[in-house]
Amino acid sequence: MPANEITILQQGEVSYIQEPGDNDYTIQWNKDEVIRQLISYAIGCWMGRYRLDKPGLYITHPDAKPEEIVTYEYNGQSFEIDDDGIIPLLPAYAGFPDNGYKRIQDFVRIAFGAETLTENINFIEEALGMSLEKFMVKDFWKYHKKMYQNRPIYWMFSSKKGAFQCLTYMHRMNAYTAEQVRSKYLLPHIEWLKNHIAEMEARASQLTSQERRQKDQMAKDLKECLEYHDELHVVADHNITFDLDDGVVKNYALFGNVLAKLK
Protein backbone atom coordinates (compact mmCIF):
# COMPACT_ATOMS: atom_id res chain seq x y z
CA MET A 1 0.00 0.00 0.00
CA PRO A 2 1.35 3.47 -0.82
CA ALA A 3 2.27 5.41 2.31
CA ASN A 4 -0.17 8.24 1.50
CA GLU A 5 -3.08 5.77 1.69
CA ILE A 6 -2.38 4.77 5.28
CA THR A 7 -5.09 6.40 7.38
CA ILE A 8 -3.79 5.75 10.90
CA LEU A 9 -0.93 7.51 12.65
CA GLN A 10 -1.40 10.67 10.59
CA GLN A 11 -0.69 13.20 13.36
CA GLY A 12 3.06 13.17 12.85
CA GLU A 13 3.78 10.17 15.05
CA VAL A 14 5.59 8.35 12.27
CA SER A 15 7.30 9.08 8.98
CA TYR A 16 6.76 6.68 6.09
CA ILE A 17 9.97 6.44 4.11
CA GLN A 18 9.34 5.19 0.59
CA GLU A 19 11.53 5.25 -2.50
CA PRO A 20 9.92 6.50 -5.76
CA GLY A 21 8.29 3.66 -7.66
CA ASP A 22 8.71 1.26 -4.74
CA ASN A 23 5.65 -0.03 -2.84
CA ASP A 24 7.78 -1.04 0.13
CA TYR A 25 8.39 1.50 2.88
CA THR A 26 9.91 1.74 6.29
CA ILE A 27 8.34 3.37 9.32
CA GLN A 28 10.29 5.81 11.44
CA TRP A 29 8.75 6.77 14.78
CA ASN A 30 9.02 10.47 15.59
CA LYS A 31 9.60 10.31 19.31
CA ASP A 32 9.14 14.05 19.83
CA GLU A 33 5.53 13.86 18.62
CA VAL A 34 4.86 10.61 20.49
CA ILE A 35 6.08 12.21 23.71
CA ARG A 36 3.96 15.34 23.18
CA GLN A 37 0.92 13.10 22.72
CA LEU A 38 1.84 11.16 25.87
CA ILE A 39 1.98 14.45 27.81
CA SER A 40 -1.40 15.46 26.38
CA TYR A 41 -2.83 12.10 27.47
CA ALA A 42 -1.30 12.55 30.93
CA ILE A 43 -2.99 15.94 31.34
CA GLY A 44 -6.22 14.30 30.22
CA CYS A 45 -5.88 11.66 32.92
CA TRP A 46 -5.42 14.30 35.62
CA MET A 47 -8.40 16.24 34.27
CA GLY A 48 -10.54 13.11 34.25
CA ARG A 49 -10.99 12.97 30.49
CA TYR A 50 -9.22 9.60 30.56
CA ARG A 51 -8.36 7.01 33.17
CA LEU A 52 -5.27 4.85 33.26
CA ASP A 53 -7.34 1.84 34.29
CA LYS A 54 -10.10 2.18 31.66
CA PRO A 55 -10.06 2.40 27.86
CA GLY A 56 -11.58 5.29 25.95
CA LEU A 57 -13.00 8.54 27.25
CA TYR A 58 -14.20 9.02 30.83
CA ILE A 59 -15.56 12.47 31.78
CA THR A 60 -16.74 14.23 28.63
CA HIS A 61 -19.92 15.76 30.00
CA PRO A 62 -20.73 18.76 32.21
CA ASP A 63 -21.53 18.52 35.91
CA ALA A 64 -19.34 15.53 36.73
CA LYS A 65 -20.61 13.81 39.84
CA PRO A 66 -18.39 13.55 42.94
CA GLU A 67 -18.30 9.78 42.58
CA GLU A 68 -16.78 10.21 39.11
CA ILE A 69 -13.90 12.30 40.44
CA VAL A 70 -12.50 9.59 42.63
CA THR A 71 -9.05 8.32 43.47
CA TYR A 72 -8.29 4.94 41.92
CA GLU A 73 -5.44 2.47 42.08
CA TYR A 74 -3.04 1.92 39.21
CA ASN A 75 0.26 0.09 39.22
CA GLY A 76 -0.02 -0.24 42.99
CA GLN A 77 -0.30 3.52 43.50
CA SER A 78 -3.12 6.02 43.98
CA PHE A 79 -4.15 8.20 41.06
CA GLU A 80 -6.18 11.19 42.22
CA ILE A 81 -8.18 12.98 39.50
CA ASP A 82 -7.71 16.74 39.89
CA ASP A 83 -10.42 17.95 42.22
CA ASP A 84 -11.29 21.17 40.38
CA GLY A 85 -10.19 20.44 36.81
CA ILE A 86 -7.70 23.33 36.99
CA ILE A 87 -3.98 22.82 36.42
CA PRO A 88 -1.55 25.76 36.64
CA LEU A 89 1.17 25.95 34.01
CA LEU A 90 3.80 27.84 35.94
CA PRO A 91 7.53 27.45 36.61
CA ALA A 92 8.44 24.76 39.12
CA TYR A 93 9.23 27.35 41.79
CA ALA A 94 5.54 28.32 41.99
CA GLY A 95 5.06 25.39 44.33
CA PHE A 96 1.51 24.33 43.50
CA PRO A 97 1.20 20.54 44.02
CA ASP A 98 -0.95 20.26 40.88
CA ASN A 99 1.33 22.38 38.68
CA GLY A 100 1.51 20.94 35.16
CA TYR A 101 5.24 20.28 35.42
CA LYS A 102 4.72 18.25 38.60
CA ARG A 103 1.62 16.51 37.22
CA ILE A 104 3.63 15.05 34.35
CA GLN A 105 6.37 13.88 36.70
CA ASP A 106 3.75 12.22 38.90
CA PHE A 107 2.08 10.60 35.89
CA VAL A 108 5.38 9.10 34.71
CA ARG A 109 6.13 7.84 38.22
CA ILE A 110 2.72 6.20 38.60
CA ALA A 111 2.39 4.83 35.06
CA PHE A 112 5.94 3.57 34.58
CA GLY A 113 7.34 3.16 38.08
CA ALA A 114 9.31 5.28 40.54
CA GLU A 115 12.50 3.31 39.99
CA THR A 116 12.81 4.57 36.39
CA LEU A 117 11.45 8.09 36.93
CA THR A 118 14.74 9.93 36.40
CA GLU A 119 15.60 7.86 33.33
CA ASN A 120 12.15 8.42 31.81
CA ILE A 121 12.12 12.17 32.48
CA ASN A 122 15.55 12.42 30.88
CA PHE A 123 14.22 10.55 27.84
CA ILE A 124 11.18 12.85 27.63
CA GLU A 125 13.36 15.96 27.79
CA GLU A 126 15.76 14.59 25.18
CA ALA A 127 12.83 13.87 22.86
CA LEU A 128 11.33 17.34 23.40
CA GLY A 129 14.68 19.06 22.97
CA MET A 130 14.05 21.14 26.09
CA SER A 131 13.29 20.75 29.77
CA LEU A 132 9.88 19.38 30.72
CA GLU A 133 9.30 22.52 32.78
CA LYS A 134 9.93 24.77 29.76
CA PHE A 135 7.69 22.68 27.51
CA MET A 136 4.78 22.82 29.95
CA VAL A 137 5.11 26.57 30.54
CA LYS A 138 5.93 27.71 27.00
CA ASP A 139 4.82 25.11 24.47
CA PHE A 140 2.09 22.78 25.76
CA TRP A 141 -0.78 25.19 25.13
CA LYS A 142 0.44 25.98 21.61
CA TYR A 143 0.70 22.26 20.89
CA HIS A 144 -2.76 21.59 22.30
CA LYS A 145 -4.33 24.36 20.22
CA LYS A 146 -2.70 23.02 17.07
CA MET A 147 -3.76 19.45 17.83
CA TYR A 148 -7.39 20.56 18.19
CA GLN A 149 -7.24 23.04 15.28
CA ASN A 150 -7.92 26.07 17.49
CA ARG A 151 -10.90 24.35 19.12
CA PRO A 152 -9.16 23.27 22.36
CA ILE A 153 -10.78 21.18 25.07
CA TYR A 154 -8.39 22.60 27.67
CA TRP A 155 -8.78 26.36 27.99
CA MET A 156 -6.00 28.66 29.12
CA PHE A 157 -6.58 31.39 31.68
CA SER A 158 -3.56 33.59 31.04
CA SER A 159 -2.23 37.04 31.83
CA LYS A 160 -1.00 39.16 28.93
CA LYS A 161 2.51 37.69 28.62
CA GLY A 162 1.96 34.43 30.49
CA ALA A 163 3.28 35.42 33.92
CA PHE A 164 0.24 33.55 35.19
CA GLN A 165 -1.34 30.57 33.40
CA CYS A 166 -3.91 27.94 34.34
CA LEU A 167 -5.48 25.21 32.24
CA THR A 168 -9.13 24.28 32.73
CA TYR A 169 -11.05 21.39 31.18
CA MET A 170 -14.11 22.78 29.42
CA HIS A 171 -16.28 19.78 30.30
CA ARG A 172 -15.67 20.40 34.00
CA MET A 173 -16.06 24.17 33.99
CA ASN A 174 -18.97 25.82 35.77
CA ALA A 175 -20.10 29.25 36.96
CA TYR A 176 -17.39 29.29 39.64
CA THR A 177 -14.36 28.19 37.61
CA ALA A 178 -13.04 31.71 36.98
CA GLU A 179 -13.37 32.53 40.67
CA GLN A 180 -11.52 29.33 41.59
CA VAL A 181 -8.69 30.28 39.23
CA ARG A 182 -8.55 33.69 40.92
CA SER A 183 -8.81 32.63 44.55
CA LYS A 184 -7.02 29.25 44.54
CA TYR A 185 -4.21 30.03 42.14
CA LEU A 186 -3.79 33.67 41.11
CA LEU A 187 -3.99 35.24 44.57
CA PRO A 188 -1.59 32.71 46.17
CA HIS A 189 0.82 33.20 43.26
CA ILE A 190 0.68 36.98 43.72
CA GLU A 191 1.36 36.53 47.43
CA TRP A 192 4.29 34.23 46.70
CA LEU A 193 5.80 36.77 44.30
CA LYS A 194 5.40 39.60 46.81
CA ASN A 195 7.01 37.60 49.61
CA HIS A 196 9.89 36.38 47.49
CA ILE A 197 10.62 39.83 46.12
CA ALA A 198 10.57 41.24 49.67
CA GLU A 199 12.93 38.52 50.85
CA MET A 200 15.37 39.27 48.04
CA GLU A 201 15.17 43.01 48.65
CA ALA A 202 15.99 42.43 52.32
CA ARG A 203 19.36 41.03 51.29
CA ALA A 204 19.85 43.23 48.23
CA SER A 205 23.54 43.81 48.90
CA GLN A 206 24.19 40.07 48.86
CA LEU A 207 22.37 39.22 45.64
CA THR A 208 24.30 37.82 42.72
CA SER A 209 23.82 39.28 39.25
CA GLN A 210 21.58 36.35 38.37
CA GLU A 211 19.46 36.86 41.48
CA ARG A 212 19.07 40.54 40.70
CA ARG A 213 17.81 39.66 37.24
CA GLN A 214 15.41 37.15 38.79
CA LYS A 215 14.12 39.80 41.18
CA ASP A 216 13.58 42.27 38.35
CA GLN A 217 11.71 39.63 36.33
CA MET A 218 9.55 38.74 39.33
CA ALA A 219 8.69 42.40 39.78
CA LYS A 220 7.51 42.52 36.16
CA ASP A 221 5.55 39.29 36.66
CA LEU A 222 3.94 40.69 39.80
CA LYS A 223 2.82 43.84 37.99
CA GLU A 224 1.35 41.73 35.19
CA CYS A 225 -0.42 39.41 37.64
CA LEU A 226 -1.94 42.33 39.56
CA GLU A 227 -3.28 43.82 36.33
CA TYR A 228 -4.64 40.42 35.33
CA HIS A 229 -6.32 40.05 38.70
CA ASP A 230 -8.36 43.18 38.08
CA GLU A 231 -9.61 41.74 34.77
CA LEU A 232 -10.24 38.27 36.12
CA HIS A 233 -12.12 39.56 39.14
CA VAL A 234 -14.66 41.28 36.88
CA VAL A 235 -15.16 38.13 34.79
CA ALA A 236 -15.40 35.91 37.88
CA ASP A 237 -18.14 38.10 39.32
CA HIS A 238 -20.32 37.34 36.28
CA ASN A 239 -20.45 33.59 37.11
CA ILE A 240 -20.34 32.67 33.42
CA THR A 241 -21.99 29.45 32.28
CA PHE A 242 -22.25 28.08 28.77
CA ASP A 243 -23.83 25.35 26.67
CA LEU A 244 -21.27 22.97 25.17
CA ASP A 245 -23.49 22.60 22.11
CA ASP A 246 -22.75 26.25 21.22
CA GLY A 247 -19.20 25.27 20.30
CA VAL A 248 -15.75 26.25 21.50
CA VAL A 249 -15.37 29.54 19.65
CA LYS A 250 -18.63 31.07 20.91
CA ASN A 251 -18.19 29.85 24.47
CA TYR A 252 -14.50 30.74 24.68
CA ALA A 253 -15.31 34.31 23.64
CA LEU A 254 -17.59 34.72 26.67
CA PHE A 255 -14.47 35.06 28.86
CA GLY A 256 -12.92 37.88 26.85
CA ASN A 257 -9.29 38.75 27.50
CA VAL A 258 -8.78 36.55 30.56
CA LEU A 259 -8.28 33.57 28.27
CA ALA A 260 -5.31 33.20 25.94
CA LYS A 261 -6.17 34.01 22.34
CA LEU A 262 -7.10 31.11 20.09
CA LYS A 263 -5.24 32.59 17.13
TIKOLKOL-535728 format. One record per residue (C-alpha): residue in one letter; z, y, x. Coordinates in steps of 0.05 Angstrom, whole numbers, plus 5000, padded with zeros to 4 digits. Each point is the difference from the previous one (the first is absolute). Last residue first. Example, Ala and Ser with C-alpha at 12.3 -4.5 7.8 and 13.67 -1.06 7.14 Angstrom:
// residues 2
s514349795273/a501349314973/
//
This chain:
// residues 263
k534356524895/l505949704963/k504550585019/a507249845017/l504650074940/v504650604990/n493950444990/g498749834928/f504049434969/l495649934937/a494049925046/y502149295016/n499549824926/k492950244991/v497549705066/v503749344992/g497649804931/d501850204929/d501849274985/l506150075045/d503050484948/f504250555032/t507150275005/i502250645033/n507450194998/h498450755003/d506050155043/a497249565055/v493850455005/v504250635010/h504549655051/l493949745037/e497350705013/d506750295025/h501249375041/y493350075033/e502050685027/l506449715027/c496249415031/e495150475035/k505650425029/l503649375023/d493749725032/k499050645039/a507349985024/m499149275017/q494050185043/d504050525038/k505749515010/q495249475026/r496950505048/r506950185025/e501649265008/q493749905043/s501850595044/t506949705010/l505950284961/q506450175037/s500150754987/a498749894926/r506149564990/a502050284933/e492750114983/m498849255004/e505649854952/a497650554952/i492949725001/h502849314986/n504250244942/k494450404968/l495049435008/w504849504970/e501550464941/i492550094987/h499149245002/p505849904952/l496850514952/l493149685004/y502149284992/k504849844944/s500050684964/r492750215005/v496749324997/q504749814944/e498150644963/a492749835006/t501249304974/y504150224939/a494649994946/n497649315023/m496549675058/r500049255008/h492649884987/m498250605044/y503649725061/t503150585038/l499050185073/c504250555032/q498150525051/f503650605032/a497450375061/g493249814973/k496250655011/k500750294930/s505849584975/s498449314974/f501349564939/m494849455012/w497849544944/y499349255008/i494849724952/p494650415033/r493550224965/n496850345060/q495649405013/y505849504997/m499349785073/k498450715021/k506350274967/h504249455032/y497250135069/k501450754995/w507149844975/f501249525058/d497450465054/k505150525023/v507149774983/m498849254994/f495149985058/k504550415045/e506149554987/l495849385012/s498150275068/m492750085015/g493749585013/l500949664933/a498949305030/e504750155058/e505250274952/i499749384957/f500449545060/n506150375027/i503249954931/n498649255001/e503149895069/t506150424983/l501149634934/t498949295027/e507249754994/a501150404936/g495149574961/f493050084972/a500950264929/i507150275006/r499250335069/v493050254985/f502450304934/d506050325033/q495650345052/i495350234946/r505750294959/k502850355062/y493650415011/g499550134925/n507150294997/d504449574954/p506250065043/f499050765006/g501750215071/a495350585010/y499649815074/a494649484984/p495050544982/l498750084925/l496149624947/p505349964946/i499549414951/i501250114926/g499649424950/d507250144978/d503649365018/d495449765054/i499249254990/e505449645040/f497749405041/s505949565021/q499049505056/g499049255006/n492450075005/y500050364934/e505850114952/y499650504943/t503150674985/v498450264931/i495650544972/e497349584942/e507049924970/p500750754998/k493850054956/a493850355025/d498350594956/p492650055016/h495649405017/t497349705063/i506349645024/y498149315027/l492849915024/g497449355028/p503849425031/k507649964999/d505349935055/l497950605042/r499850434938/y494850524983/r499950674964/g507550035009/m500050635043/w502749615060/c494649474990/g494650534994/i502350335064/a499249325034/y493049914969/s497950675029/i502849805068/l496149344997/q493750394981/r501050455061/i501049375043/v493649684975/e496250655014/d502550045072/k498949255009/n492650034988/w498449264995/q493349815031/i495749514961/t494049685031/y493249954970/d494549494988/n494050204957/d496250265061/g494250484992/p503850575032/e506549755033/q506249994956/i507050255012/y504050054936/s505850485011/v506549854966/e505650364964/g495650604985/q501050014925/q494549494986/l504149375009/i496549654943/t493050134974/i495849675054/e492850204986/n499650505059/a501649435048/p493849614982/m501649314973/
//
